[in-house]
Amino acid sequence: MEFCPECGSIMVPDDDIFRCNSCEVVMDIQEDYKSKEDSQGSEIPVIEGNNENTLPTTDETCPECGHRKAAWWMRQLRSADESETRFFRCLECDHTWREYD
């Protein structure tokens, strides 16, 4: 990452130069510079709560049918400084419920 020597803003790569978007200063890109803009493989798979085959299971009693096995997953529904909400889905009757901390 390069910073503009005039204003201190981040320099943006543009072909074989760095360009400052604030004050239009231009610098040559050094040979050891590598752009990560086109990199791939950093995506994180998200498992939604609709496929019990990929979800972990636990001993949790279903409030509808009383079955004692359920798949579970967690989601951040409230603000980031509050805990996640845990969801359960009964493996017998597919009833879904949530648990708050």
Steps between C-alpha positions, in 0.01 A plus 500: 500500500637836402409840639510832319811702594300825458170442685541159672204334321521139383642468150284296260668265247419592140676288233872549571469806729358604837256790483375715788127568468522807724781707351580312174863419591634214283777251597654202320408157637797309637558149362423323830144639509226235469132581467259279691198642321458198272574233762251218547435227752438719803123453510352350815210260446186585695283212613138603532265321734305313235708186446524273803749273319773765529410636844628374834252324729447513873284349775226763517134423571253624238222712658249366244551122485744428784764340275844531659725568195523829314726664244632841602662812353575853616433840342584855596155667496555788738782751520855371494559567870222256598523121492386288207161330492505119496242327280384138529309281256346174619626202300161328541230763425710788348373747760743794527553709814761738637688540823621832638792539741 
